[in-house]
Amino acid sequence: MWWTEDRPAEGGRTTIVCRSADGTLSDLLPAPWCARTRVHEYGGKPYTVTSAGEIVFANLKDQRLYVLPENGDPKPLTPEGDRYADLLVRDDQVWCVRERHTPDGKVTRAVVSIPLDGGEIREWATGCDFYASPTLSPDGRHLAYVCWNHPRMPWDGTELRVTRLTGGGAWTVRGGPAESVLAPSWKDDSRLYLVSDSSGWWNLHEIGVHGDGARALHPAGEEFASPPWRLGGMPYAVLADGRLAVLHGHGDLRLGVLDPASGALTDLDVPWTGWDASLTTDGTSVVGIAYAATTPRAVVTVNTGIEEGDTGNADTEDSTTRDASTGEADTTETGTGETGTRQAGTRQAGSVGCQTLGRDLASTPDAAYLPVPRPVRMPGDVPAFLYPPRNPAATETTPPYVIFVHGGPTAHADSALDLEKAFLTSRGIGVLDVNYGGSTGYGRAYRDRLKGQWGLVDVADTIAAARWLAAEGLADPARIAVRGGSAGGWTVMAACCRSDVFAGGVSYYGVSALAPLIAHTHDFESRYVEWLVGPEDPQVYAAREPLALVDGVSCPMLLLQGLDDPVVPPEQSTAFADALSERGVACTYLAFEGESHGFRRAETRAAALAAELAFYQQLFG
């Protein structure tokens, strides 16, 4: 088994780890090698494994593909200058997405094959702005892939296309401007599985290679995928007996086994409450990255075997959810939509064999100091996770709170153990993590609440969250702060501009102005603002962007920024900091050399958290 691990203590580099059959763990890449692709700037899975056990990986520094033999040093496979992602090996060739940047700033992408012996690279699909998920039919005659064009993002509208590898020809199987099709996989030589949100939810479908005989495998008002910010993940895996191991739910995803013939979906009884949307299988066991409230993210394996005859309809069974801290089950209403609840039509399987292969943390703090999330619904049916302070010595009945605003904005907050939250809650500061309108995990209609409304809906939901905390008597209304990163930083700044409910705001590499963002950000998101706000219009932008509304800020702010950020350049933070200083508003700006969009180095993370805590101590007394 192979996976990647980030090493904050080693400058934030990413290595590849191998777990051998006897359980021995080995680092395959010594420093300074770093397995990370920059395709779309967000990257994704940066490696694949050949049948001979060799590793093909993208190296961060030069973005070339290298081949790492079982015993030896990495050897370059591709020339310098291009980037590669979504790698798979078949017939002694690497099939992948290639991204090419020209000196004049133009970016093009294609699906290519690269012979492992270093032969000529061949293009198989070109002409679209973006590609993802190349996969070959079992007989090797057809190549399926997902593609889309500006100004759409992959959660707006994509197409599943197939190219005939012998004789030529390509056609669209499914999808379009208003349908997001993701994660194709071949059932056999003539039929494919895919995820489509044509119903308003990302559900699993089966379809013929020419678009014939399409059917939904388990129609449900829940998600079977997550937005593909990064390339290379698969939210389901085909088992040896033809069933599918699937991830599904609202917000947090849970693991189940789906029979594509009958549509029966059986949840597996596992000790984790959520999964990252990437599964793989050897046919019997499933491997993925799972988490719980007091359990760190871990590479885990689950035996998916269900006793013979254990199928059928679960409409009459109790729906249960597991408490993340105790593992004990309590009864809930079926179909409430709360994170962790099972929907009618699924049934709970008996316990299955589970094993942890590698953990995000070698050890965790005392559980008495780890926060346990409580799913809540705020006014407007906005979901959130409430983390009250958790410290045996804490006695305050109305403590201070920090509202967390996730980035994206097409992303969502989950219930995974997060030591940044624990860092605060263990010190008597509560956390409310809000899935504002536009968050994923709750269907397309909820996602589309943000269409043309960025800076309005997200801000209104965040401000309403602060007022709800105060009205419920959960927080001291004079001691509520707000923090977020990237798009979440935009919401933090805008919320502080439009309201006086916050004692202070913390922005990590946040967006403060739209025109500079469009001019300088990377190609993947260069047209995203058109969906979020609308076509470029100085008057509309000035009515939304924090930099134009800075006169409304009356609370202190802390701005943290990486100086090598290609997604949200440092000028976004410095312009807002300068504007605050000119108006006499207290503002601290901290910049970190060598950091990109998302801090990776241990010393940076420690310094940022220390600064953030000191900021809250000043605000909250």
Order of alpha helices (4+ residues) and beta strands (2+ residues): beta-beta-beta-beta-beta-beta-beta-beta-beta-beta-beta-beta-beta-beta-beta-beta-beta-beta-beta-beta-beta-beta-beta-beta-beta-beta-beta-beta-beta-beta-beta-beta-beta-alpha-beta-alpha-alpha-beta-alpha-beta-alpha-alpha-alpha-beta-alpha-beta-alpha
